[in-house]
């Protein structure tokens, strides 16, 4: 791997752990990517084996709260681990950090019963969760138009009906956090709530898998009069967007870190190809156009990484980071797509086939510019904040 100098540097006490995680992902996870990508029984068994190895090596659930069985690593330190984990899409799941957002949400905003029944099991790997927000017939950028409805019942429970799609991990989830309207009507800015729904509930159905550029992992679900217990409300009634906003800032920052890890993987593959691939007139890297791909990719990485770590620093300090997260999300997604595309170009036809991870890396980068908020949403949001407050210039 090419080492990049300059800030932000990995803290000295984290370097050894980061290198162990990077070696685990490189030596244990990456060789199993074809099996894990395919899904099914063999993938589930492989993931179980990887998780057992991670636990045995002391690498399990590094950023999760110690109260829930994790190792309590603060975000500012874990950020460097997240880059190493993220070099493979399956790294966070294999190492137990994929449950961070759901476990934190339930721990902070769930009832005592929800915390006791689900939070620790998510951290241990006994359960898996998904987050169901986007709907087929509703713009994903406008949650106020959410059509899924939760109606209160006389005994305090809720009856939930609606349909969600592009729900990551829906096929394997034991519980789903569902955004539903509990009060008011479409376009009302209040009245949206979050409910934790066991996927084994009567009326809960996985409608179909939704492959993204041919890759599995997303699902469409239907809730047909699903009864949810009253204490499975997450946060206050009608205040879902406060909980969701807290989750989204951290989630987008974590994804940016993981995209940086994948970008570095693509960059390393491109550099190796340029150095080792020979033509009749010498190494491929002697060509100026190939050198330009290397330069532009390095420039994108060097300029994107500080943006991501600026968001990390603000979140770690408990400060608002809307502008920084928006900048980081757009930059990191674009950079992954750009560098993966350049690496494919340098590989030629070999970059299009199954012998390198480049098609998957490019797919992740391209999908990242739409999923979890399209570029345009973040551009508009950041610009409005800067224009209205004058902040965001770093001055």
Secondary structure as UniProt FT lines:
FT   HELIX           12..24
FT   HELIX           25..29
FT   HELIX           30..32
FT   HELIX           33..38
FT   HELIX           41..56
FT   TURN            57..58
FT   TURN            60..63
FT   HELIX           66..68
FT   HELIX           75..85
FT   TURN            86..87
FT   TURN            89..90
FT   HELIX           91..94
FT   TURN            95..96
FT   TURN            98..99
FT   HELIX           100..109
FT   HELIX           112..114
FT   HELIX           115..119
FT   HELIX           120..124
FT   STRAND          129..132
FT   TURN            136..137
FT   TURN            140..141
FT   HELIX           143..145
FT   STRAND          149..152
FT   TURN            154..155
FT   STRAND          158..168
FT   HELIX           170..172
FT   STRAND          175..181
FT   TURN            186..187
FT   STRAND          192..198
FT   TURN            199..200
FT   TURN            202..203
FT   STRAND          204..209
FT   TURN            213..214
FT   STRAND          218..228
FT   HELIX           230..232
FT   STRAND          233..234
FT   TURN            237..238
FT   HELIX           240..276
FT   STRAND          278..279
FT   TURN            280..281
FT   STRAND          282..283
FT   HELIX           284..286
FT   HELIX           288..316
FT   TURN            317..318
FT   HELIX           322..347
FT   HELIX           348..352
FT   TURN            354..355
FT   HELIX           358..368
FT   TURN            369..372
FT   HELIX           375..389
//
